[in-house]
């Protein structure tokens, strides 16, 4: 049982990479959206 848990926990490193990359992409996406929103609000209406 213990050996199986170790094998499940380490699946070639992709799961550890996903734990870092996914939040970074989410924060980057939120910052990109907020930046676009702020630029649209700052432009004078014509």
N, CA, C and O atoms as CSV, one atom per row, in Angstrom:
chain,resi,resn,atom,element,x,y,z
A,1,UNK,N,N,0.828,-1.199,0.000
A,1,UNK,CA,C,0.000,0.000,0.000
A,1,UNK,C,C,0.868,1.257,0.000
A,1,UNK,O,O,0.598,2.196,-0.749
A,2,UNK,N,N,1.901,1.282,0.829
A,2,UNK,CA,C,2.761,2.455,0.897
A,2,UNK,C,C,3.521,2.685,-0.395
A,2,UNK,O,O,3.703,3.827,-0.817
A,3,UNK,N,N,3.962,1.617,-1.018
A,3,UNK,CA,C,4.707,1.752,-2.276
A,3,UNK,C,C,3.808,2.299,-3.381
A,3,UNK,O,O,4.257,3.099,-4.203
A,4,UNK,N,N,2.562,1.883,-3.406
A,4,UNK,CA,C,1.632,2.361,-4.418
A,4,UNK,C,C,1.369,3.865,-4.240
A,4,UNK,O,O,1.264,4.593,-5.227
A,5,UNK,N,N,1.263,4.321,-3.013
A,5,UNK,CA,C,1.036,5.739,-2.743
A,5,UNK,C,C,2.206,6.579,-3.241
A,5,UNK,O,O,2.003,7.677,-3.760
A,6,UNK,N,N,3.423,6.076,-3.088
A,6,UNK,CA,C,4.593,6.801,-3.565
A,6,UNK,C,C,4.572,6.887,-5.081
A,6,UNK,O,O,4.911,7.928,-5.643
A,7,UNK,N,N,4.184,5.820,-5.748
A,7,UNK,CA,C,4.136,5.828,-7.209
A,7,UNK,C,C,3.057,6.775,-7.722
A,7,UNK,O,O,3.250,7.424,-8.750
A,8,UNK,N,N,1.940,6.865,-7.035
A,8,UNK,CA,C,0.868,7.769,-7.456
A,8,UNK,C,C,1.279,9.221,-7.232
A,8,UNK,O,O,0.939,10.091,-8.033
A,9,UNK,N,N,1.994,9.481,-6.172
A,9,UNK,CA,C,2.353,10.852,-5.827
A,9,UNK,C,C,3.380,11.435,-6.789
A,9,UNK,O,O,3.434,12.655,-6.951
A,10,UNK,N,N,4.188,10.611,-7.426
A,10,UNK,CA,C,5.226,11.111,-8.319
A,10,UNK,C,C,5.013,10.544,-9.717
A,10,UNK,O,O,5.497,9.462,-10.052
A,11,UNK,N,N,4.282,11.299,-10.516
A,11,UNK,CA,C,3.951,10.854,-11.873
A,11,UNK,C,C,4.845,11.535,-12.898
A,11,UNK,O,O,4.339,12.152,-13.835
A,12,UNK,N,N,6.119,11.442,-12.750
A,12,UNK,CA,C,7.041,11.994,-13.726
A,12,UNK,C,C,7.288,13.489,-13.584
A,12,UNK,O,O,7.994,14.072,-14.406
A,13,UNK,N,N,6.737,14.107,-12.585
A,13,UNK,CA,C,6.988,15.525,-12.355
A,13,UNK,C,C,5.962,16.461,-12.963
A,13,UNK,O,O,5.968,17.651,-12.646
A,14,UNK,N,N,5.077,15.970,-13.828
A,14,UNK,CA,C,4.115,16.874,-14.469
A,14,UNK,C,C,3.126,17.448,-13.468
A,14,UNK,O,O,2.675,18.581,-13.631
A,15,UNK,N,N,2.781,16.686,-12.431
A,15,UNK,CA,C,1.817,17.191,-11.463
A,15,UNK,C,C,2.422,18.309,-10.615
A,15,UNK,O,O,1.732,19.268,-10.267
A,16,UNK,N,N,3.702,18.191,-10.283
A,16,UNK,CA,C,4.353,19.267,-9.529
A,16,UNK,C,C,4.489,20.524,-10.390
A,16,UNK,O,O,4.335,21.641,-9.897
A,17,UNK,N,N,4.776,20.333,-11.668
A,17,UNK,CA,C,4.878,21.473,-12.584
A,17,UNK,C,C,3.525,22.154,-12.712
A,17,UNK,O,O,3.447,23.383,-12.719
A,18,UNK,N,N,2.455,21.365,-12.815
A,18,UNK,CA,C,1.112,21.925,-12.944
A,18,UNK,C,C,0.716,22.734,-11.710
A,18,UNK,O,O,-0.009,23.722,-11.826
A,19,UNK,N,N,1.184,22.324,-10.535
A,19,UNK,CA,C,0.858,23.061,-9.313
A,19,UNK,C,C,1.506,24.444,-9.299
A,19,UNK,O,O,1.025,25.339,-8.604
A,20,UNK,N,N,2.571,24.631,-10.044
A,20,UNK,CA,C,3.228,25.928,-10.136
A,20,UNK,C,C,2.703,26.726,-11.324
A,20,UNK,O,O,2.411,27.915,-11.196
A,21,UNK,N,N,2.582,26.081,-12.466
A,21,UNK,CA,C,2.227,26.779,-13.707
A,21,UNK,C,C,0.769,27.245,-13.704
A,21,UNK,O,O,0.483,28.359,-14.141
A,22,UNK,N,N,-0.149,26.419,-13.224
A,22,UNK,CA,C,-1.573,26.766,-13.268
A,22,UNK,C,C,-1.879,28.061,-12.500
A,22,UNK,O,O,-2.556,28.928,-13.051
A,23,UNK,N,N,-1.418,28.229,-11.266
A,23,UNK,CA,C,-1.690,29.489,-10.578
A,23,UNK,C,C,-1.008,30.687,-11.248
A,23,UNK,O,O,-1.566,31.784,-11.274
A,24,UNK,N,N,0.197,30.477,-11.790
A,24,UNK,CA,C,0.874,31.576,-12.475
A,24,UNK,C,C,0.091,32.022,-13.708
A,24,UNK,O,O,-0.039,33.218,-13.966
A,25,UNK,N,N,-0.428,31.062,-14.465
A,25,UNK,CA,C,-1.237,31.405,-15.629
A,25,UNK,C,C,-2.526,32.101,-15.219
A,25,UNK,O,O,-2.960,33.043,-15.882
A,26,UNK,N,N,-3.138,31.649,-14.140
A,26,UNK,CA,C,-4.374,32.276,-13.667
A,26,UNK,C,C,-4.126,33.716,-13.238
A,26,UNK,O,O,-4.882,34.609,-13.619
A,27,UNK,N,N,-3.089,33.955,-12.458
A,27,UNK,CA,C,-2.771,35.318,-12.019
A,27,UNK,C,C,-2.408,36.182,-13.219
A,27,UNK,O,O,-2.835,37.333,-13.304
A,28,UNK,N,N,-1.627,35.640,-14.146
A,28,UNK,CA,C,-1.272,36.386,-15.355
A,28,UNK,C,C,-2.499,36.752,-16.171
A,28,UNK,O,O,-2.587,37.860,-16.698
A,29,UNK,N,N,-3.443,35.832,-16.278
A,29,UNK,CA,C,-4.676,36.114,-17.002
A,29,UNK,C,C,-5.494,37.194,-16.326
A,29,UNK,O,O,-6.030,38.077,-16.995
A,30,UNK,N,N,-5.595,37.136,-15.015
A,30,UNK,CA,C,-6.335,38.172,-14.281
A,30,UNK,C,C,-5.663,39.537,-14.449
A,30,UNK,O,O,-6.346,40.546,-14.628
A,31,UNK,N,N,-4.335,39.572,-14.391
A,31,UNK,CA,C,-3.623,40.844,-14.565
A,31,UNK,C,C,-3.797,41.389,-15.974
A,31,UNK,O,O,-3.944,42.597,-16.158
A,32,UNK,N,N,-3.783,40.508,-16.971
A,32,UNK,CA,C,-3.979,40.931,-18.357
A,32,UNK,C,C,-5.377,41.528,-18.538
A,32,UNK,O,O,-5.537,42.572,-19.169
A,33,UNK,N,N,-6.382,40.856,-17.979
A,33,UNK,CA,C,-7.759,41.367,-18.068
A,33,UNK,C,C,-7.895,42.705,-17.340
A,33,UNK,O,O,-8.524,43.629,-17.857
A,34,UNK,N,N,-7.321,42.812,-16.169
A,34,UNK,CA,C,-7.407,44.056,-15.409
A,34,UNK,C,C,-6.696,45.188,-16.142
A,34,UNK,O,O,-7.164,46.326,-16.124
A,35,UNK,N,N,-5.581,44.888,-16.782
A,35,UNK,CA,C,-4.845,45.903,-17.527
A,35,UNK,C,C,-5.661,46.388,-18.719
A,35,UNK,O,O,-5.728,47.590,-18.978
A,36,UNK,N,N,-6.280,45.463,-19.444
A,36,UNK,CA,C,-7.124,45.856,-20.574
A,36,UNK,C,C,-8.308,46.685,-20.107
A,36,UNK,O,O,-8.671,47.672,-20.747
A,37,UNK,N,N,-8.910,46.288,-18.997
A,37,UNK,CA,C,-10.048,47.022,-18.454
A,37,UNK,C,C,-9.636,48.436,-18.055
A,37,UNK,O,O,-10.362,49.394,-18.321
A,38,UNK,N,N,-8.481,48.568,-17.421
A,38,UNK,CA,C,-8.009,49.882,-16.990
A,38,UNK,C,C,-7.686,50.776,-18.194
A,38,UNK,O,O,-7.955,51.977,-18.167
A,39,UNK,N,N,-7.114,50.192,-19.242
A,39,UNK,CA,C,-6.808,50.975,-20.447
A,39,UNK,C,C,-8.085,51.488,-21.101
A,39,UNK,O,O,-8.134,52.634,-21.548
A,40,UNK,N,N,-9.118,50.650,-21.160
A,40,UNK,CA,C,-10.383,51.083,-21.757
A,40,UNK,C,C,-11.023,52.181,-20.936
A,40,UNK,O,O,-11.621,53.100,-21.495
A,41,UNK,N,N,-10.909,52.102,-19.619
A,41,UNK,CA,C,-11.503,53.131,-18.749
A,41,UNK,C,C,-10.731,54.441,-18.831
A,41,UNK,O,O,-11.310,55.507,-18.626
A,42,UNK,N,N,-9.445,54.384,-19.125
A,42,UNK,CA,C,-8.613,55.590,-19.167
A,42,UNK,C,C,-8.741,56.340,-20.472
A,42,UNK,O,O,-8.432,57.531,-20.524
A,43,UNK,N,N,-9.192,55.676,-21.542
A,43,UNK,CA,C,-9.313,56.352,-22.840
A,43,UNK,C,C,-10.501,57.320,-22.807
A,43,UNK,O,O,-11.577,56.973,-22.319
A,44,UNK,N,N,-10.301,58.527,-23.327
A,44,UNK,CA,C,-11.425,59.460,-23.375
A,44,UNK,C,C,-12.444,59.015,-24.423
A,44,UNK,O,O,-12.075,58.539,-25.497
A,45,UNK,N,N,-13.723,59.175,-24.101
A,45,UNK,CA,C,-14.754,58.781,-25.049
A,45,UNK,C,C,-14.894,59.826,-26.126
A,45,UNK,O,O,-14.803,61.026,-25.866
A,46,UNK,N,N,-15.119,59.359,-27.345
A,46,UNK,CA,C,-15.241,60.299,-28.465
A,46,UNK,C,C,-16.660,60.303,-29.009
A,46,UNK,O,O,-16.956,61.032,-29.956
